[in-house]
Amino acid sequence: MAEPRTGTLRWALRMAWRDSRGSRRRLLLFLSAMVLGLAALVAISGVGGNLRRAVDEQARQLLGADLRLEREAPFGELEALIDSIGGRQTRVVSFASMVYFPRTGRVRLASVRAVAGTWPLYGRLQTDPPEAATRYLQEDGALVDGTLLDAYGARVGDSVRVGRRSYPILGRLLATPSESAAMALAAPRVYIPLAGIDTLLLGFGSRAEYAVYFRFDDGRDAEALGDRLRRELRPLRVRVDTVEEIREDWDEALTNLYRFLGLVGFIALILGGIGIASAVHVYVRQRVDAVAVLRCLGATPAQTVAVYLLQALAMGLVAGVAGTLLGLGLQALLPRLLAEFLPVAVPLHIEPAAVGLGLLSGPAITLLFALLPLLPVRRVTPLRALQASVDPVPAGRDPLRWLAWLLLAGGLTAFAMLQAPAPAIGAGYAVGLMLVFGALTLLARGLMRLLRRAVPDRWPYVFRQGLANLYRPHNQTLVLMLALGLGTFLVVLVLLVERTLLAQVRQAGGGERPDLVFFDVQPDQRDSLVALVEAHGAPVLETVPIVTMRLAAVNGRRIEALRADTTVRLSWAFRREYRSSYRDYLTDTETLLAGTFTPSVPPGTAVPPVSLEEEIAAELGVTLGDTLVWNVQGVEIPTVVGSIRRVDWRRFRTNFFVLFPRGVLEEAPQMFVLLVRAGEASPRIQRAAVEAFPSVSAIDLQLILNVADEIFGRVGLVLQFMALFSVLTGVIVLLGAIAVTRVAREEETVLLKTLGASRRQVLQITAVEYGLLGLLAATVGLVLAVGAAGLLAGLVFEAPPVGAPDVLAAALLSAVVLTLGVGLLGNRRVYGRPPFDVLRAAG
């Protein structure tokens, strides 16, 4: 052996290689757990980089042009300006309307795009057949979303009616720029020519968006033009979009997506780190005598620690390389899972940043987790080599343990902040994860202490022995509790959050709540539509007037003056168009917080009181007694804030930011919303309403529930796929723990067999140990998941937590069966070995 004090690094490298002989295969099993976590991180980071590149390369296709002007009213006085801009131009009018398929008799609310000119100006619509992308404009036909055709039994060659006009369906719409397949589930698209459109659909009360798209082939700076137009047109409520703005919007949205998924993969990586820490802990305890010999030969504590740190570093490097290679393979799979949520095709490229993340994270995470179990190596006394009874590690606290804990917590927090959409969110995730780890650690240690003291002597022997295995020397109770509990926590949390979101949507259904809503109902249509609905045996639960208005002044300051003041930053509440109502009562979705609700006032009241929703009052910075002036179709109405309400927006009711008393808005231009409880008559009522009132639109609540089910199901599939990385990592950690402690188990089995225990009793002892371990770990994981889901429901989704006993029961049973199965199978070689073989090997 080389002299330890000369050529320290070379000596440490040589000793690290020699000392690892005979243990490499067992340590590789733990490495595979970390490899999975690294693979998830590398794959997600690679997909994120590919997404950014795809968005950058296809940004013009996402916008469909170099520049877009958009407004909620015809451009009118701006037509001269639009003509002066020049370039190739396309007009698109977008609105929601009922569409009717005469052959099948089915009706559906769809997102209609009426197009004049070639659109998009970059890229193209994907249709079946391909030529339909241009034919529909030339032949006055329609393109209908493929999901809509399938759901309503229609096909190419049929006709579709939009308003009072029918169009032949010339093509099946497969994909459009800037819209993902998942968006089409909620708002299926229908494309028709703008020329010849039923003008009734764009009359008073319609909510249409008018857009002009520009393509410049003369090389002009569209971004600079967009900045100039944005300043000029902001007072006219015209939105100006450029390629750079669209790119930034999509970058932000997609970055948040893959970073959220990356946090789930990061948790799998942490589980791998726990496995590494467990393996190093057991490995170091087995190498105590070798360390004592090195100390006798003159090795310093720092040199002995360096030997095992080099081994850990080598493990991290191997894991980094393997995880990176596996992650590059998974990178081809993730875009397929996410395809329905992405607006662009994602080409496969190797991202240097993702490769670097994998190669650096492997050794960094390994060293962070290996540092704590390696600290005792410094304190191994040379006397241990001379007398086996000497305690290898002297008693007393090690001040460096606190430093190691701080390094571990700081490193993991920094990594979580890097992966999260925002540093504060990442810090929150790290704190939450540490709390989960802390709860599982306390449970494991408390369980071992309780079992050591409180197991009754009268219990059957196999139970007492199985429970004793949970606190025997070299046990892996802590690491298994962490792996199993965290895996269960993640999967169940994803399922519970999905259930919460679905329940939030379903609150609108059932009982006597409305399940069909008609909107854009004009005053001269209201009574006739009510009669039509009631003729089908369905009650009209509520008829609600809606008046559109804008804010003209706040506490005497005109909105125009506030817009011109560069020192004032106006929030959305000052700029938006309000759709307000009037009534003499509060609904069950409203709670009065301050002031007095005024049901009605005498006609002609100079300054009537209004009721504001609490959030809009906060945005406007007003309270009771403040004054607001409203512009209602050119007529200004001064009001005073008389009360402030809290509104439960989750409930499917006609809720409003601003509520007027009766006696003020009755003569204003208005439209109505009808809330109907239609039940099974809903399809017949919708079909009859479309035939009689083409401009009226309807929302079928049951259809919304079905769409929500499908969308959340697809999102849940992606999240569960990522959560399963943690479960699989936990299984590998479990197998690794069994492999690391196999020698100790063989000796225990020999002793039991020598004392007369049968193979069946040994199996029963193992079943008790792993069954209880799985039961406790899964139970704590479930409790933590229920608590975390409740916090997310209340703080993030503002919804009551949802109980899901079927999910909890299935998760508990699966965790126990999985733990029991892996424990029994992992130890199968132990049960069959005769005592003589083990004793001879030990000797």
Secondary structure, DSSP 8 states (H G I E B T S, - for coil): ---TTSSHHHHHHHHHHHHTTTTHHHHHHHHHHHHHHHHHHHHHHHHHHHHHHHHHHTHHHHHTSSEEEEESS--GGGHHHHHHH-SEEEEEEEEEEEEEETTTTEEEEEEEEEEES-S-SSS--EEESTTHHHHHHHTT-EEEEHHHHHHTT--TTSEEEETTEEEEEEEEEEEBTTB-HHHHHHS-EEEEESTT--GGGGSTT---EEEEEEE--S---HHHHHHHHHHHHGGGT-EEEEHHHHHHHHHHHHHHHHHHHHHHHHHHHHHHHHHHHHHHHHHHHHTHHHHHHHHHTT--HHHHHHHHHHHHHHHHHHHHHHHHHHHHHHTTTHHHHHGGG-SS-------HHHHHHHHHHHHHHHHHHHHHHHGGGGG--THHHH-TTS-SS-SS--THHHHHHHHHHHHHHHHHHHHSSSHHHHHHHHHHHHHHHHHHHHHHHHHHHHHHHH--TTS-HHHHHHHHTTSSTT--HHHHHHHHHHHHHHHHHHHHHHHHHHHHHHTTSSTTS-SEEEEEE-HHHHHHHHHHHHHTT--EEEEEEEEEEEEEEETTEEHHHHHH-TT----HHHHSEEEEEE-SS--TTEEEEEE----B--TT-SS-EEEEEHHHHHHHT--TT-EEEEEETTEEEEEEEEEEEEE-TTSSS---SEEE-BTSSTTS--EEEEEE--GGGHHHHHHHHHHH-TT-EEEEHHHHHHHHHHHHHHHHHHHHHHHHHHHHHHHHHHHHHHHHTHHHHHHHHHHHHHTT--HHHHHHHHHHHHHHHHHHHHHHHHHHHHHHHHHHHHHTS-S-----HHHHHHHHHHHHHHHHHHHHHHTHHHHH--HHHHHHHH-
